[in-house]
Amino acid sequence: MYKDLASPPHQHAATAGALAGVNSEFGKLPLWNLNDLFPGMESKEFKAQFKAAPEKSADFEARYKGKLVDLLAKGGDEFAVSIVDYEILEEELGRIISYAGLIYAGDSTNPTNAKFYGDVQEMLTRAGGHLLFFTLELNQLDDNAIKQAAAKSTKLNHYMPWLTDLRLDKPYQLDDRVEQLFLVKSATGASAFNRLFDETMSGLRFIVDEEEQAIEPTLNLLQHKNSDMRKKASDALAVTFKENLRLFTLITNTLAKDKQISDNWRGFDDVADSRHLANRVERSVVDALVNSVEDKFPNISHRYYKMKAKWMGVDTLNHWDRNAPLPEGPQRTIDWDEARNTVLTAYSGFAPEMADIARNFFDKNWIDAPVRPGKSPGAFAHPTVPSAHPYILLNYQGKPRDVMTLAHELGHGVHQVLAGKQGALMASTPLTLAETASVFGEMLTFRSLLDQTQTVQERKTMLASKVEDMINTVVRQVAFYLFERKVHEERRNGELTSEQLCDLWMSVQESSLGPAIKLGEGYETFWTYIPHFIHSPFYVYAYAFGDCLVNSLYSIYQNSDAGFQEKYFDMLKAGGSRHHSELLAPFGLAANDPTFWNQGLAVIEGLIDELEALDSK
């Protein structure tokens, strides 16, 4: 159904649309223009669609509920009309929630934005109640009857990938009334606790040197060149997280129990099986990935942090120094224009078409870059709907990592534009492949910058930064996944205390980061701010999946003849219309091959090998 934000969006949309950007120390930073969705929250266009959505949904239900069997018997063309009508409604509802979500992410502490977002969610729940029957009834139709009708109808055959994908959910679907109850109760259940987390996190303030600031700039200080400042930021985070620990513990317990109830009713065996199903990936494939990464902890993160500790002149690194810049590395601020040109040049070197699509995000104000109070932390690319275009949220602060984040989110944006041609029902890509284009965009940018280095120290700094990003993407995200597994498995035995959650967090952090990182007092609370645990349980392994996949893809690209780019774009254009095995086959890759993951991890090990070689010079 219509897509909500994984990480919920800015100032009032009408204001945002009127501004080209905000002057800052990093240059003129863009604000997104949401007018391509709606002219404003109070606009006649928005009010008309908002009012009509439940009415159109009720009319759809009246026309089609209980009639799909008879409609299919009339032929594929007649049956396809119902799917087309459903897709049109999904598009309209998707536009409404995308707009509200982007408004909310821009400033979730604004009461007007929060009410607007809440009202839209309630309306969508009402409208969704009228549409819920459709996919349930579709899955009750005879497989052969659908295939025979599709064989004679080009219109219906177009939707066969969606219908085939939809039927994977059939074993876990419940009776119509139960499904409707789950949907209606979500507004006061999981969705409410998601919103509570977002508004609480956006409203938290952290005191560093007697200065009060929001979470994003505080987290950014963990990359400050001064160790004392990094420690102050870490201490400030720990103090505020601890003050709010009971609330985050309640939210985590409630959402884990809510998921357990749903899983039990639907018949999922493992705590992560519902995510695997949503990602259209087999549990055995994810297990192989996680096991491979765990086995490589000593060779990757443990080895790298031991080397970094030596560079920092200590035996062990304090946890607040894990992402510290190298002591001899060049420290500079990268302004927005340079970041833009760096990424577009890297994209253009791979394929001019890729750079042309990415350039639209800058030229047409599809990006919101400045840091400001109340804005959603982190970064995301939201696809909105195929009839519009994606939007990107950043919190740009001039760091080299911010440039890589820009490259990452633009990769998502390019992917979402290309996949949009599949339409509202088939454009959405499973998370395991959704991270491919973003990580590939990062790799292109990294390789472009690495080729421009002129000294050993510059190359060392670039390599170290990339290795740390890869550790954060692969090792850290797998550790997050292991933490989530422990939390959800333990929750089945009863409510977890704050102390238990902190202990589980520390156990996976110790094993993943290794003995060269000293996890000091206060770090045990750092699980509280990870939004993926709240919004999308078990999402995190998709990052590791994407990074290892891209490592293998990039190796093929470096050694390939002409034609790689065309196959790569075909993969992105497919959206959610094909299984990962089909999409990877043209590259000679298979995620179910046990050696596949080790090939990707070997790329990270190779970069660490090069760092060790440079270190000896």
N, C-alpha and C positions, 0 to 999 in steps of 0.2 A: 504494500500500500504506500501512500504518500510518505516521503522521507522527511524525518525530523533531523535536527543537527546532532551529530555525535558529540560535539563539544559546543553547547550552545553559545545575538548580534547586536549599537553605536549610537551615537546621538540620534536625535529625531531624523527620520529618513528625509524629510523635506529639506532640513538644513544640510544634511550630508550631500544631497543631490546638488545643492547650490554651490558647494565649495570644491575647488580644484585640489586643495591640499593645505597642509599646515606647515609653516616655517619652523624649522628646528635646527639644532646644531649639526644634523646630518643632511641638511638641505631641505627642500620642500617635499614633505612626505604626503602621499596621496590619501584621500578619503574616498571610500567607495560611493558610487552614485547608484542608489537602489531604484531609481525611476524606471529602469527597464522591467522591474517587477510591478511596482505601483508608484504613483506620484506622491503618495503620502498616506499616513495612517488614517487621516480624516478625509481622504479623497473620495469622490463619488465612485471612482472605479473600484477602489477597494471595498467600500461599503456595499456596492452592488453585488460583487462576487461573494463577499462574506454572507450576505443575506440569501443569495441564490443557492449556495452550495448544499445546505441540508435539503432544500426543496428539490433540487435536481437529483440528489442521492435517493430521496424517497420515491421520486418518479421512476428512477432506474429500477428500484426494488419492485415497484408495482408492475413494471413492464416485463421483468425477467424472472422473478423468483418463482421457482417450481415449474418453470417452462423450458428449461434448457434441454431436457431430453427430447421434447417435441421439436424444438428449434433445430437441434442437431439432425433429426430425422429428415428435415426439409432440405438439408444440404449444407455444404461447407460455407458457401458465400453468405447464406442467411445467418448461419451460426456466428460467422466472423463479425457480423454487425454488432453483436452483443459485446464482443471483446473490444472492438473499436470504441464503442460508447463508454465502456469501463475505462479504457485508457484515457479518453478525453477527460473524464471526471478525475482520474488520478492526477493528470496534468494540472487541472484547475486547483485541486486541493493542495498539490505540491507547491504551486506558486504561492498560495496563501501562507502555508506554514513556513516556507523558505523565507519569505519576507518578514514574518513575525520573528522567526528565529534569528535573522541577521540584525534586526532592530535590537533584540534582547541581548545578543552577544556584544553589541557595541557599548551597552551600559545596562547591565542587569541590576544595578542598584537604583536605577531610576524607577520610581513607583509607576509612572505612566507606561513605561516599556514593559514592566513586569505584569501589569494588569492586561495590557494589550496581548502579550504572549499567552497569558493564562486563558483569556477569553477565546483566543484562536484555538488553543488546545481543546477547550471544552466543546467548541463548535465542531471541530474535526472528529471528536469522539462521537458526537451525535450523528454526523454525516457518515462516519465509518460504520456505525451500527446498521445503517441501511445497505451498505455495500458488502458487509461481512459474508453474507450468504453466497456471494458469487463464486469466490474461489473454493468454498466448501462444496458447493453444488457441482462445480466443474470437476472436482476430484471424485465425485460419485459416478461420473459418466464412464461408459465402457471404453477401454483403451483402443480396442480394434475399431469401434465405431468412429472415434476421433481420427485415427490414422486413415481410415478409408475415406472419410470426408475431406481430410486435408490433401489426400492424393488427387482429388478432383477439383480442389479449390486453391488457387494461388493466394487468395486473401487469407484463408485459414492457415495455409502452410507457412505463411510469414510468421505466424505466432507459435508455431510448433516448438521452437526452443523454449519459449516461456511456459507453454503448457507442460512440456516434458520436465522442466525444472520444477514447476509447481507441484507436480505429482510426487516429487521426493518428500514433500511435507505430509503426504496423505497418511502414513502410519501414525503420525503424531497429532493429527487433528482430532478435535473433540466435537461433541454434538453442537448444533447451531446455538442453542440457548446458553450452553456453557461458554462457548467462544465469545458470545455477545457479552456475557457477564464479565469475562476476563477483560474485554476491551473497555467496557464502561467503567469498571473498577480501577483501571490503570490510571485514570485521571487523579484519583485520590490515593493511589498506591505508589507504584514505582515512579511514575512521572512526577508526582508531588515531591518525593524524596530526592529525585534528580534536581528539581528546581531549588529545593532547600539547600542542597550542596552548592549549586552554582551561585546563589545569592549570598550564601554565607562566605564562600571563598572569595568572591569579588569584593565583599565588604570588609574582609580582614585587613588589619593594618599592622605593620611591623616597625619597631623602633630601632633604628640604626644611627648611632651618634646623635641621639635626641631628635632625630628627624623621622617623622612618620611617613611611611610609604606603603603602596600596595604590593601584592605578591610578586608580580612580574619584575619590577626593578630590583626587588630584594633578591630574588633568585639570580638575577643577572650579576649581582655583586659576588656571587660564588665564582665568577670568572675574572674578578678584579686582580690587578697585578700585585696588589699588596695583601700579604697573608693575614695581617691583623684585620683588614677590612673584610676579607672572606670569612674569618672567624666571627666577627661581629654580625655579619649577615646570617650565618648559620645559627648563631645563638638566638638572634631575633626570630628566625623562623621557628626554632625549637620552642621558644617561650610561648609564642602565639598558638602554635599547633597544640601544645600541651594544655593551654587554657581552654581550647575547644575540643579536647580529646573525647570527652563524653558524647558530644554531639556527633562527631564523625564515627565513633564506635556504634552509636545507635543507628545512624544511616547505613553503615556497612552491614550490621546485623539484620536490619529490616530488609534491605535489598537482597541479601544472600538468602534469607528465609523466603522471600517472595519468589525468587528464582527456583528454590528447592520445591516449593508448592507447585509451580508451573511444570517443572521437570517431572515431578512425580505423576501429576495428572496426565501428562502427555506420554509418559513411558520412556523418557531418556534414562539410560543406565549410568552414564558418566556425567560428572558435573559440567564438563565442557562440550558434551555432544551437541547441544543445541547450537552453540557457536560454530562447530564444525559443519553442521547441516546448513546453517546460514551462509557459511563460506564455501559450501559445495566442495569440501575437501574431506578426505577420509581420515578417521582418527589415527590410523596406522602411519599416515604421512606426517601428521603433526608430531606424533610420538617419536618418529625417526628424526625429525628436525630437532626436537627438544633434547633427545638423548645425545645426538651428535654435538650440539652446542655445550651441553653439560660436560661431556667428555673432554671438550677443548678448553674448558675454563683455565686449567693450568698453563696451557700453551699460548693462550691469548691474553686474557685479562690479568691473570696472576703475573705472567712474564712481563707484560707491558708496564704495569704499575710498579713492579720492582725496579725496572729501568728508569721510570720517571722519578721514583724516590731518590735514586742515585743522582739524577740531574738536578733535583731540588736540594741535594746535599744532606739528606736524612735517610735513616734506615727504613722508616715507615711514614706514609703520608697520612695526615689527619683527613677525615672525611670531607672537610671543607676545602681541601686542596686537591681533590680528585680531578676537577676540571680547571685547575689553575693554569694560566699561560706559562710556557716554559721560561725560565729565568733569563735565558740569552736570546729568546725569540723576539723579533720585532713587534713592538706594540703600536698599533695605529688604529685610528677610527676610519671606517669606510663610509663615505657619504652615499646617499641614495642613488645619485646618478651613476656613480662608479659601480655600485652593486647591480643596478639595472643593466649597464653595459656589459659587465662581466658575465652575467647569466645569459643574456641574449647572444653574446658572441660565442659562448660555449655551445648553446643550442644550435646556432646557425652553422657551426663547424660540423655538427652531426647531420643536420637536415634543415635547409632554409625554411621548409614548411613548418617545422617545429618552432622556430624563432618567430615566424609570422603570426602564428596563433598566440604565442606567449606575449608578443608585443601589444596585442589588443588589451591585455590586462592593465598595461601601463597607460596606453593612449586613451582608453575609454573609461578609466576610473573604476576598474573592477577589483581594486585592492584597497584595503584599509590598513595603513602601516603604523600610525603613531601610537605610542603608549599613552594611556590616560586612565584615570580612576574609573572603576566600574566596568572597564572593558574586559572581555573574556581573556584569560591568560593563554600563553602559548600561541599556536598558529593552526589554521585549518584552511582547506579549500572545500567550499560547499557547492555541489553541482547545481543546485536549484532545480530547474526543469528544462527539458530539451528545447522548448520554444524560447527560452531566455539564454542564459549563459552562467558559468560558475562565478563565484566571488571568493576572494582570498582575504583572510584576516591574518595579520602579522602584529608583532610587537617589536618593531625595528629599533635597535639601539646601537647600530654601527659596528658590531662585532663581526669577525670573520664567520662565526657560526650563524649569524643572522643572514649572511649572504647565502650560506648553504641551505638555510631554512627557506629563503626566497626561492632558490633553485628547486627545492623539494616540493613546495606548494605549487609552483608553476608547473612542475611535472604532473601533479594531480590535475591542475587546471587544463592543461593540454589534453590529457587523457579524457577528462570529462567532456570537453568540447567534441573530440573525435567520436566518443561513444554515444554522444547525444543523438546521433543519426539513427540509433537503434529504436528510439522512441521511449516514452515514459516507462513502459513495462520491461524493457530489456537493456536499457542504458546502464543501469547500476551494476558495477563490477564487484564480484566477491572480494572481501577484504584481502585475501591472500594474494590476489593479482592487482588489487587497487593500489598497493604500495610499489608495484614494479616501476611505473613511469616516474614516480616521485623520486625514488632512490636512484633510478637511472639518470634523472636530471641532475641530482647531486654529484654522481660519478662523472658526468660530462664536465661539470663546472670544476670539480676537483682536478681532473686530469688536465684541463686547460690551464688552470692556475699553476699546477706543478710544472708544466712544460715551460712556464715563464720564469721560474726561479733561476737565479744567477749564482748563488753561493751555496755552499754546503749547509750553512746555518738556515738559510731560507728553505731549502729542500727538507731539512730535518724538521723544521717547524710545521711545514705543510703536511708532511707525512704523519707527524705526531697528532696533529689536529684531526686528520682523516681517520687514523686508527682509533682515537678517542670517540669520534662520531660513530664508527662501526661498532665499537664496544657498547656504546649507549644504545645502538639500534639492535644489536644481536644479543650480546650477553645480558645487558640490563633488562631488555624486554623479555627474554626467556626467564630471567629471575623474577620479573613481575608475574609472568604466567605461573611459575611454580608457587609464588606467594598466593596468588588467587586460588590455585588448586587447594592449597593447604587451608585457606580460609573457608572455602565452600565445603570442603570435606569435613572439617571440624564443626562447621555450623550445623551439619546434619545431626550432631550429637548434643546440640544445645547452644544457647547464646554464648558468644565469646566476650570475655572481658577486654578492656583496653590493654591490660598487661599481656594477655594471650596474643592479641593482634600484633603488638609491638615485638613480642618474642618470635613470632612467625616471620615477621619482616626481617628481623636481625639475622635469623638463621639462614635465609636465602641470600641476604646481602653478604654475609661472611663467606659463604661458599662460593659465590660468584665473583666477588671482588678480590678475594685472596688475602694472604697474610701481610702484603705490603700496604694495605689500607687499614688504618686504625679507626674503628667506628666508635666515636666518643659519645658521651652523654648527650642526649637530645636527639640524636639521629634516629632513635627507635620510633619517633613519631612521624618520620618523613613519608610514610605510606599514606598519610591523610590527604595529601594534596594531589594525588594522581587521579585525574578525571576519568580515565578509561575504566578504572575499577568500578566507577559509579555508573557511567553512561553505557558502557559496552563491555560487559564481563567477558574476559578472555580474548578481547580484541588484540591484545598486545603481541601475540605470537606472529601476527601478520607482518609486523615490521621485520622480524628476523627472517621470515619466509621471503619477503621482498628483497632484503639485503643479500641473502645468499643466492637467490635467483638472479639478481642483477649482476653479482660478481661473475656468475657463470655466463650470463648473457654478454657482459662486456668483454670477457675473454674471447668469446666467439666473434664479437664485432671487431676486435683488434686483429684477429687472424682471418677474417672473412674476405671474400671477394665482393664485388658489387651485388646488391640485392638484399643485404641485411636490413637496411632502413625500410624497404618496402614490406618485408615480413614483420618488422617491428610495428609499423603503423597498422598493418592488418590486425595484429594482436590487440592494439589499443582500440581500434574501431569496433572490434567484436563486442565490447562492453560485457554484459552478462549473458550473452547468447551462446557461449560455448564453454565446455569444461576445461579445466586447466591442462589436462592431458592433451586435448586437441590443440590448444594454443601453443604449448611448448614443443609439440612434435616437430614442426618445421625447423626448429633450431637444434633438433637432436637431443632434447632434454626431457627428462621424466622425473617428476618429484617423488615417485614411488621407488626409484632406484636408490638403494642405501648409500651408494657412492656420491650421489648428487649433492647432498648437503656438505660432505667433506670437501668437495671441489670448491664450493663457495667459501667455506671456512679457510681453505688453504690460501685464498687470496689475502685474507686478513693476516694470516701467519707470515705470508711473503712480505707484506709491508713492514711487519715487525722485524723480520730478518734484515730488511734493508736499513731500518733504523739502527739495529745493532751494528751493522757494517759501517754506517756513517759515524756511529759513536766511537768506533775504534780508530777513526782517522784523526 
